[in-house]
Amino acid sequence: MRPNLGKNLAIMVFVGGVFAACTPLPPFPASPPDASPAYRTGKFDGCEYGYMEAGRDHYSDITFKDVKRIAEDADYGEGWQFGFDMCFEEGSRYLDIMPGGGPSTP
């Protein structure tokens, strides 16, 4: 018996849509077009840490702050600070508009 690929695909798209709707992802700041890989990695790490510092849900155990690398790698450090600043601000703004003024508590 041959599986119904169309039906399976429709179910997967539906389930994916349900999960996507339940977990809003914040916007991620764009890197300059000529940014180095170290800058991009730093920006990602800083952004994750910024959301954690702002108190966003699902970011409570983030440990993306490599102080040594920030100090030693200028591109990484610059990207980290940019990502942190942007995402901390965005995370704080998100919490301001949440019902109750902040993340849900367990």
N, CA, C and O atoms as CSV, one atom per row, in Angstrom:
chain,resi,resn,atom,element,x,y,z
A,1,MET,N,N,0.846,-1.166,0.000
A,1,MET,CA,C,0.000,0.000,0.000
A,1,MET,C,C,0.902,1.242,0.000
A,1,MET,O,O,1.867,1.312,0.760
A,2,ARG,N,N,0.585,2.204,-0.844
A,2,ARG,CA,C,1.382,3.417,-0.997
A,2,ARG,C,C,0.835,4.523,-0.085
A,2,ARG,O,O,-0.371,4.771,-0.082
A,3,PRO,N,N,1.709,5.195,0.695
A,3,PRO,CA,C,1.220,6.251,1.583
A,3,PRO,C,C,0.729,7.454,0.780
A,3,PRO,O,O,1.224,7.726,-0.314
A,4,ASN,N,N,-0.229,8.154,1.324
A,4,ASN,CA,C,-0.783,9.348,0.695
A,4,ASN,C,C,0.103,10.543,1.051
A,4,ASN,O,O,-0.054,11.150,2.111
A,5,LEU,N,N,1.038,10.874,0.152
A,5,LEU,CA,C,2.000,11.932,0.438
A,5,LEU,C,C,1.336,13.295,0.568
A,5,LEU,O,O,1.753,14.097,1.404
A,6,GLY,N,N,0.330,13.575,-0.220
A,6,GLY,CA,C,-0.362,14.859,-0.137
A,6,GLY,C,C,-1.015,15.069,1.219
A,6,GLY,O,O,-0.940,16.154,1.795
A,7,LYS,N,N,-1.651,14.029,1.718
A,7,LYS,CA,C,-2.306,14.113,3.026
A,7,LYS,C,C,-1.267,14.291,4.129
A,7,LYS,O,O,-1.445,15.114,5.028
A,8,ASN,N,N,-0.186,13.522,4.061
A,8,ASN,CA,C,0.868,13.641,5.071
A,8,ASN,C,C,1.497,15.024,5.057
A,8,ASN,O,O,1.769,15.591,6.115
A,9,LEU,N,N,1.730,15.571,3.877
A,9,LEU,CA,C,2.302,16.909,3.765
A,9,LEU,C,C,1.354,17.952,4.347
A,9,LEU,O,O,1.795,18.857,5.054
A,10,ALA,N,N,0.073,17.838,4.063
A,10,ALA,CA,C,-0.915,18.781,4.594
A,10,ALA,C,C,-0.949,18.733,6.120
A,10,ALA,O,O,-1.048,19.773,6.771
A,11,ILE,N,N,-0.867,17.542,6.687
A,11,ILE,CA,C,-0.858,17.401,8.146
A,11,ILE,C,C,0.388,18.040,8.733
A,11,ILE,O,O,0.309,18.739,9.744
A,12,MET,N,N,1.543,17.809,8.110
A,12,MET,CA,C,2.792,18.398,8.618
A,12,MET,C,C,2.756,19.919,8.546
A,12,MET,O,O,3.208,20.587,9.476
A,13,VAL,N,N,2.232,20.474,7.470
A,13,VAL,CA,C,2.124,21.929,7.338
A,13,VAL,C,C,1.179,22.483,8.394
A,13,VAL,O,O,1.469,23.514,9.002
A,14,PHE,N,N,0.074,21.824,8.617
A,14,PHE,CA,C,-0.882,22.273,9.632
A,14,PHE,C,C,-0.252,22.258,11.023
A,14,PHE,O,O,-0.347,23.243,11.754
A,15,VAL,N,N,0.386,21.158,11.391
A,15,VAL,CA,C,1.017,21.044,12.711
A,15,VAL,C,C,2.126,22.083,12.854
A,15,VAL,O,O,2.244,22.714,13.905
A,16,GLY,N,N,2.933,22.270,11.824
A,16,GLY,CA,C,3.978,23.292,11.869
A,16,GLY,C,C,3.397,24.683,12.052
A,16,GLY,O,O,3.945,25.497,12.796
A,17,GLY,N,N,2.293,24.956,11.378
A,17,GLY,CA,C,1.633,26.252,11.523
A,17,GLY,C,C,1.109,26.474,12.927
A,17,GLY,O,O,1.199,27.581,13.460
A,18,VAL,N,N,0.564,25.431,13.528
A,18,VAL,CA,C,0.066,25.540,14.905
A,18,VAL,C,C,1.213,25.865,15.848
A,18,VAL,O,O,1.090,26.753,16.691
A,19,PHE,N,N,2.333,25.151,15.713
A,19,PHE,CA,C,3.480,25.424,16.578
A,19,PHE,C,C,4.049,26.817,16.326
A,19,PHE,O,O,4.429,27.508,17.272
A,20,ALA,N,N,4.110,27.227,15.094
A,20,ALA,CA,C,4.631,28.562,14.773
A,20,ALA,C,C,3.743,29.644,15.359
A,20,ALA,O,O,4.244,30.666,15.827
A,21,ALA,N,N,2.451,29.439,15.342
A,21,ALA,CA,C,1.524,30.427,15.886
A,21,ALA,C,C,1.623,30.516,17.401
A,21,ALA,O,O,1.367,31.574,17.976
A,22,CYS,N,N,1.985,29.437,18.045
A,22,CYS,CA,C,2.071,29.418,19.507
A,22,CYS,C,C,3.387,29.967,20.034
A,22,CYS,O,O,3.477,30.307,21.214
A,23,THR,N,N,4.380,30.061,19.214
A,23,THR,CA,C,5.700,30.498,19.653
A,23,THR,C,C,6.165,31.668,18.801
A,23,THR,O,O,6.866,31.468,17.809
A,24,PRO,N,N,5.781,32.895,19.176
A,24,PRO,CA,C,6.208,34.028,18.364
A,24,PRO,C,C,7.708,34.236,18.468
A,24,PRO,O,O,8.259,34.310,19.567
A,25,LEU,N,N,8.357,34.329,17.338
A,25,LEU,CA,C,9.786,34.568,17.324
A,25,LEU,C,C,10.050,36.053,17.134
A,25,LEU,O,O,9.465,36.681,16.252
A,26,PRO,N,N,10.919,36.613,17.948
A,26,PRO,CA,C,11.226,38.020,17.794
A,26,PRO,C,C,12.061,38.255,16.542
A,26,PRO,O,O,12.745,37.348,16.068
A,27,PRO,N,N,12.006,39.466,16.009
A,27,PRO,CA,C,12.830,39.763,14.832
A,27,PRO,C,C,14.304,39.742,15.195
A,27,PRO,O,O,14.682,40.112,16.307
A,28,PHE,N,N,15.121,39.314,14.271
A,28,PHE,CA,C,16.560,39.260,14.506
A,28,PHE,C,C,17.207,40.364,13.690
A,28,PHE,O,O,16.964,40.454,12.487
A,29,PRO,N,N,18.027,41.211,14.311
A,29,PRO,CA,C,18.620,42.334,13.579
A,29,PRO,C,C,19.530,41.862,12.452
A,29,PRO,O,O,20.258,40.880,12.594
A,30,ALA,N,N,19.479,42.567,11.345
A,30,ALA,CA,C,20.295,42.222,10.183
A,30,ALA,C,C,21.743,42.641,10.405
A,30,ALA,O,O,22.018,43.656,11.045
A,31,SER,N,N,22.655,41.854,9.873
A,31,SER,CA,C,24.082,42.191,9.910
A,31,SER,C,C,24.415,43.056,8.712
A,31,SER,O,O,23.743,42.981,7.684
A,32,PRO,N,N,25.449,43.880,8.837
A,32,PRO,CA,C,25.933,44.575,7.646
A,32,PRO,C,C,26.327,43.547,6.587
A,32,PRO,O,O,26.777,42.456,6.938
A,33,PRO,N,N,26.168,43.867,5.300
A,33,PRO,CA,C,26.456,42.883,4.243
A,33,PRO,C,C,27.902,42.379,4.251
A,33,PRO,O,O,28.160,41.250,3.836
A,34,ASP,N,N,28.831,43.187,4.710
A,34,ASP,CA,C,30.239,42.785,4.713
A,34,ASP,C,C,30.708,42.283,6.080
A,34,ASP,O,O,31.912,42.217,6.328
A,35,ALA,N,N,29.781,41.930,6.966
A,35,ALA,CA,C,30.144,41.486,8.315
A,35,ALA,C,C,30.900,40.164,8.270
A,35,ALA,O,O,30.595,39.279,7.471
A,36,SER,N,N,31.890,40.056,9.144
A,36,SER,CA,C,32.682,38.830,9.224
A,36,SER,C,C,31.893,37.738,9.938
A,36,SER,O,O,30.915,38.026,10.627
A,37,PRO,N,N,32.313,36.491,9.776
A,37,PRO,CA,C,31.667,35.408,10.521
A,37,PRO,C,C,31.735,35.625,12.037
A,37,PRO,O,O,30.789,35.291,12.751
A,38,ALA,N,N,32.843,36.179,12.531
A,38,ALA,CA,C,32.963,36.441,13.969
A,38,ALA,C,C,31.928,37.470,14.420
A,38,ALA,O,O,31.322,37.325,15.482
A,39,TYR,N,N,31.728,38.512,13.605
A,39,TYR,CA,C,30.722,39.532,13.927
A,39,TYR,C,C,29.340,38.899,13.981
A,39,TYR,O,O,28.575,39.148,14.912
A,40,ARG,N,N,29.020,38.085,12.987
A,40,ARG,CA,C,27.696,37.451,12.931
A,40,ARG,C,C,27.474,36.525,14.130
A,40,ARG,O,O,26.389,36.509,14.711
A,41,THR,N,N,28.484,35.771,14.493
A,41,THR,CA,C,28.373,34.891,15.662
A,41,THR,C,C,28.199,35.720,16.923
A,41,THR,O,O,27.359,35.402,17.766
A,42,GLY,N,N,28.987,36.783,17.059
A,42,GLY,CA,C,28.862,37.664,18.218
A,42,GLY,C,C,27.483,38.293,18.305
A,42,GLY,O,O,26.908,38.397,19.389
A,43,LYS,N,N,26.954,38.713,17.164
A,43,LYS,CA,C,25.629,39.327,17.142
A,43,LYS,C,C,24.563,38.340,17.604
A,43,LYS,O,O,23.678,38.698,18.381
A,44,PHE,N,N,24.645,37.110,17.133
A,44,PHE,CA,C,23.695,36.086,17.558
A,44,PHE,C,C,23.801,35.844,19.062
A,44,PHE,O,O,22.791,35.834,19.766
A,45,ASP,N,N,25.024,35.648,19.552
A,45,ASP,CA,C,25.219,35.383,20.977
A,45,ASP,C,C,24.742,36.558,21.827
A,45,ASP,O,O,24.081,36.360,22.846
A,46,GLY,N,N,25.075,37.782,21.407
A,46,GLY,CA,C,24.649,38.966,22.143
A,46,GLY,C,C,23.148,39.126,22.154
A,46,GLY,O,O,22.566,39.530,23.161
A,47,CYS,N,N,22.520,38.809,21.036
A,47,CYS,CA,C,21.062,38.913,20.941
A,47,CYS,C,C,20.398,37.929,21.902
A,47,CYS,O,O,19.475,38.299,22.627
A,48,GLU,N,N,20.852,36.705,21.912
A,48,GLU,CA,C,20.295,35.715,22.826
A,48,GLU,C,C,20.439,36.189,24.276
A,48,GLU,O,O,19.510,36.065,25.075
A,49,TYR,N,N,21.601,36.726,24.599
A,49,TYR,CA,C,21.847,37.203,25.960
A,49,TYR,C,C,20.979,38.426,26.261
A,49,TYR,O,O,20.490,38.574,27.381
A,50,GLY,N,N,20.785,39.293,25.285
A,50,GLY,CA,C,19.933,40.462,25.464
A,50,GLY,C,C,18.504,40.077,25.787
A,50,GLY,O,O,17.891,40.658,26.682
A,51,TYR,N,N,17.965,39.098,25.065
A,51,TYR,CA,C,16.613,38.630,25.363
A,51,TYR,C,C,16.535,38.045,26.771
A,51,TYR,O,O,15.553,38.262,27.481
A,52,MET,N,N,17.566,37.305,27.176
A,52,MET,CA,C,17.584,36.725,28.510
A,52,MET,C,C,17.597,37.833,29.560
A,52,MET,O,O,16.846,37.774,30.534
A,53,GLU,N,N,18.443,38.837,29.368
A,53,GLU,CA,C,18.536,39.945,30.319
A,53,GLU,C,C,17.234,40.746,30.388
A,53,GLU,O,O,16.900,41.294,31.439
A,54,ALA,N,N,16.505,40.815,29.287
A,54,ALA,CA,C,15.240,41.545,29.254
A,54,ALA,C,C,14.104,40.745,29.897
A,54,ALA,O,O,13.032,41.291,30.156
A,55,GLY,N,N,14.335,39.457,30.156
A,55,GLY,CA,C,13.326,38.636,30.808
A,55,GLY,C,C,12.362,37.944,29.877
A,55,GLY,O,O,11.274,37.550,30.296
A,56,ARG,N,N,12.743,37.784,28.601
A,56,ARG,CA,C,11.859,37.104,27.652
A,56,ARG,C,C,11.676,35.652,28.039
A,56,ARG,O,O,12.606,34.998,28.513
A,57,ASP,N,N,10.454,35.149,27.831
A,57,ASP,CA,C,10.186,33.728,28.054
A,57,ASP,C,C,11.122,32.888,27.192
A,57,ASP,O,O,11.500,33.307,26.098
A,58,HIS,N,N,11.489,31.740,27.664
A,58,HIS,CA,C,12.320,30.756,26.957
A,58,HIS,C,C,13.777,31.188,26.824
A,58,HIS,O,O,14.538,30.541,26.104
A,59,TYR,N,N,14.180,32.245,27.487
A,59,TYR,CA,C,15.574,32.697,27.421
A,59,TYR,C,C,16.204,32.733,28.814
A,59,TYR,O,O,17.142,33.498,29.038
A,60,SER,N,N,15.717,31.936,29.740
A,60,SER,CA,C,16.188,32.021,31.114
A,60,SER,C,C,17.529,31.331,31.348
A,60,SER,O,O,18.214,31.654,32.319
A,61,ASP,N,N,17.917,30.410,30.506
A,61,ASP,CA,C,19.159,29.670,30.718
A,61,ASP,C,C,20.222,29.981,29.665
A,61,ASP,O,O,21.104,29.159,29.414
A,62,ILE,N,N,20.145,31.146,29.058
A,62,ILE,CA,C,21.083,31.517,28.006
A,62,ILE,C,C,22.415,31.915,28.637
A,62,ILE,O,O,22.455,32.706,29.579
A,63,THR,N,N,23.489,31.364,28.114
A,63,THR,CA,C,24.815,31.694,28.649
A,63,THR,C,C,25.766,32.079,27.519
A,63,THR,O,O,26.908,31.620,27.485
A,64,PHE,N,N,25.302,32.915,26.600
A,64,PHE,CA,C,26.104,33.307,25.455
A,64,PHE,C,C,26.884,34.586,25.726
A,64,PHE,O,O,26.784,35.551,24.969
A,65,LYS,N,N,27.659,34.594,26.806
A,65,LYS,CA,C,28.499,35.758,27.079
A,65,LYS,C,C,29.924,35.264,27.321
A,65,LYS,O,O,30.313,34.959,28.448
A,66,ASP,N,N,30.681,35.194,26.246
A,66,ASP,CA,C,32.073,34.758,26.303
A,66,ASP,C,C,32.938,36.006,26.509
A,66,ASP,O,O,33.421,36.604,25.548
A,67,VAL,N,N,33.125,36.385,27.769
A,67,VAL,CA,C,33.822,37.625,28.112
A,67,VAL,C,C,35.227,37.655,27.520
A,67,VAL,O,O,35.679,38.700,27.053
A,68,LYS,N,N,35.912,36.531,27.536
A,68,LYS,CA,C,37.265,36.472,26.986
A,68,LYS,C,C,37.259,36.754,25.483
A,68,LYS,O,O,38.075,37.536,24.995
A,69,ARG,N,N,36.355,36.127,24.760
A,69,ARG,CA,C,36.299,36.344,23.308
A,69,ARG,C,C,35.867,37.773,22.983
A,69,ARG,O,O,36.373,38.372,22.035
A,70,ILE,N,N,34.940,38.317,23.759
A,70,ILE,CA,C,34.512,39.702,23.552
A,70,ILE,C,C,35.711,40.638,23.669
A,70,ILE,O,O,35.854,41.569,22.876
A,71,ALA,N,N,36.571,40.394,24.655
A,71,ALA,CA,C,37.742,41.248,24.887
A,71,ALA,C,C,38.835,41.039,23.843
A,71,ALA,O,O,39.545,41.984,23.498
A,72,GLU,N,N,38.980,39.821,23.337
A,72,GLU,CA,C,40.101,39.503,22.451
A,72,GLU,C,C,39.784,39.611,20.960
A,72,GLU,O,O,40.698,39.804,20.158
A,73,ASP,N,N,38.535,39.492,20.576
A,73,ASP,CA,C,38.151,39.486,19.158
A,73,ASP,C,C,37.252,40.694,18.901
A,73,ASP,O,O,36.073,40.682,19.254
A,74,ALA,N,N,37.808,41.727,18.290
A,74,ALA,CA,C,37.080,42.989,18.097
A,74,ALA,C,C,35.801,42.795,17.280
A,74,ALA,O,O,34.769,43.371,17.621
A,75,ASP,N,N,35.846,41.996,16.209
A,75,ASP,CA,C,34.649,41.768,15.391
A,75,ASP,C,C,33.554,41.065,16.199
A,75,ASP,O,O,32.387,41.457,16.164
A,76,TYR,N,N,33.954,40.025,16.921
A,76,TYR,CA,C,32.990,39.306,17.753
A,76,TYR,C,C,32.407,40.240,18.806
A,76,TYR,O,O,31.193,40.272,19.005
A,77,GLY,N,N,33.267,40.999,19.479
A,77,GLY,CA,C,32.816,41.915,20.536
A,77,GLY,C,C,31.865,42.977,20.011
A,77,GLY,O,O,30.860,43.289,20.650
A,78,GLU,N,N,32.180,43.531,18.847
A,78,GLU,CA,C,31.307,44.552,18.256
A,78,GLU,C,C,29.948,43.948,17.884
A,78,GLU,O,O,28.904,44.547,18.141
A,79,GLY,N,N,29.972,42.770,17.285
A,79,GLY,CA,C,28.726,42.095,16.937
A,79,GLY,C,C,27.922,41.723,18.167
A,79,GLY,O,O,26.699,41.861,18.187
A,80,TRP,N,N,28.621,41.244,19.206
A,80,TRP,CA,C,27.950,40.858,20.443
A,80,TRP,C,C,27.234,42.058,21.045
A,80,TRP,O,O,26.072,41.953,21.437
A,81,GLN,N,N,27.912,43.192,21.122
A,81,GLN,CA,C,27.311,44.381,21.724
A,81,GLN,C,C,26.119,44.880,20.906
A,81,GLN,O,O,25.096,45.277,21.463
A,82,PHE,N,N,26.264,44.855,19.569
A,82,PHE,CA,C,25.162,45.268,18.700
A,82,PHE,C,C,23.947,44.366,18.916
A,82,PHE,O,O,22.829,44.848,19.098
A,83,GLY,N,N,24.178,43.052,18.893
A,83,GLY,CA,C,23.079,42.107,19.092
A,83,GLY,C,C,22.443,42.256,20.461
A,83,GLY,O,O,21.219,42.228,20.587
A,84,PHE,N,N,23.262,42.412,21.478
A,84,PHE,CA,C,22.734,42.578,22.829
A,84,PHE,C,C,21.856,43.819,22.920
A,84,PHE,O,O,20.729,43.751,23.410
A,85,ASP,N,N,22.376,44.964,22.446
A,85,ASP,CA,C,21.631,46.223,22.541
A,85,ASP,C,C,20.289,46.140,21.823
A,85,ASP,O,O,19.259,46.539,22.366
A,86,MET,N,N,20.310,45.618,20.594
A,86,MET,CA,C,19.079,45.543,19.802
A,86,MET,C,C,18.054,44.605,20.449
A,86,MET,O,O,16.874,44.942,20.546
A,87,CYS,N,N,18.497,43.461,20.878
A,87,CYS,CA,C,17.564,42.460,21.391
A,87,CYS,C,C,17.124,42.759,22.819
A,87,CYS,O,O,16.004,42.421,23.200
A,88,PHE,N,N,17.980,43.382,23.606
A,88,PHE,CA,C,17.553,43.797,24.943
A,88,PHE,C,C,16.449,44.840,24.825
A,88,PHE,O,O,15.447,44.776,25.538
A,89,GLU,N,N,16.635,45.805,23.921
A,89,GLU,CA,C,15.619,46.832,23.703
A,89,GLU,C,C,14.320,46.213,23.197
A,89,GLU,O,O,13.240,46.531,23.694
A,90,GLU,N,N,14.428,45.331,22.210
A,90,GLU,CA,C,13.245,44.672,21.659
A,90,GLU,C,C,12.568,43.804,22.714
A,90,GLU,O,O,11.342,43.809,22.828
A,91,GLY,N,N,13.352,43.066,23.480
A,91,GLY,CA,C,12.789,42.223,24.529
A,91,GLY,C,C,12.092,43.034,25.600
A,91,GLY,O,O,11.040,42.629,26.097
A,92,SER,N,N,12.656,44.168,25.963
A,92,SER,CA,C,12.037,45.038,26.965
A,92,SER,C,C,10.749,45.637,26.437
A,92,SER,O,O,9.761,45.730,27.165
A,93,ARG,N,N,10.751,46.041,25.190
A,93,ARG,CA,C,9.552,46.624,24.579
A,93,ARG,C,C,8.441,45.563,24.512
A,93,ARG,O,O,7.275,45.874,24.755
A,94,TYR,N,N,8.793,44.339,24.189
A,94,TYR,CA,C,7.830,43.243,24.122
A,94,TYR,C,C,7.178,43.024,25.481
A,94,TYR,O,O,5.969,42.815,25.568
A,95,LEU,N,N,7.984,43.074,26.543
A,95,LEU,CA,C,7.443,42.852,27.878
A,95,LEU,C,C,6.508,43.982,28.285
A,95,LEU,O,O,5.553,43.749,29.026
A,96,ASP,N,N,6.761,45.189,27.821
A,96,ASP,CA,C,5.906,46.321,28.152
A,96,ASP,C,C,4.501,46.172,27.592
A,96,ASP,O,O,3.551,46.714,28.157
A,97,ILE,N,N,4.356,45.446,26.492
A,97,ILE,CA,C,3.034,45.311,25.875
A,97,ILE,C,C,2.331,44.011,26.263
A,97,ILE,O,O,1.185,43.783,25.874
A,98,MET,N,N,3.013,43.163,27.026
A,98,MET,CA,C,2.413,41.901,27.463
A,98,MET,C,C,1.351,42.182,28.526
A,98,MET,O,O,1.523,43.099,29.329
A,99,PRO,N,N,0.260,41.415,28.550
A,99,PRO,CA,C,-0.704,41.544,29.631
A,99,PRO,C,C,-0.007,41.272,30.958
A,99,PRO,O,O,0.705,40.275,31.081
A,100,GLY,N,N,-0.191,42.110,31.923
A,100,GLY,CA,C,0.469,41.933,33.211
A,100,GLY,C,C,1.842,42.553,33.255
A,100,GLY,O,O,2.465,42.564,34.317
A,101,GLY,N,N,2.351,43.076,32.136
A,101,GLY,CA,C,3.608,43.797,32.128
A,101,GLY,C,C,4.857,42.951,32.088
A,101,GLY,O,O,5.951,43.495,32.242
A,102,GLY,N,N,4.758,41.660,31.893
A,102,GLY,CA,C,5.968,40.856,31.859
A,102,GLY,C,C,5.682,39.423,31.505
A,102,GLY,O,O,4.547,39.065,31.192
A,103,PRO,N,N,6.712,38.597,31.552
A,103,PRO,CA,C,6.539,37.193,31.180
A,103,PRO,C,C,5.696,36.449,32.195
A,103,PRO,O,O,5.573,36.851,33.352
A,104,SER,N,N,5.127,35.365,31.735
A,104,SER,CA,C,4.334,34.546,32.651
A,104,SER,C,C,5.263,33.871,33.647
A,104,SER,O,O,6.412,33.566,33.329
A,105,THR,N,N,4.763,33.644,34.844
A,105,THR,CA,C,5.570,32.984,35.865
A,105,THR,C,C,5.063,31.566,36.049
A,105,THR,O,O,3.858,31.322,36.004
A,106,PRO,N,N,5.984,30.627,36.258
A,106,PRO,CA,C,5.555,29.232,36.407
A,106,PRO,C,C,4.840,28.992,37.707
A,106,PRO,O,O,4.417,27.869,37.981
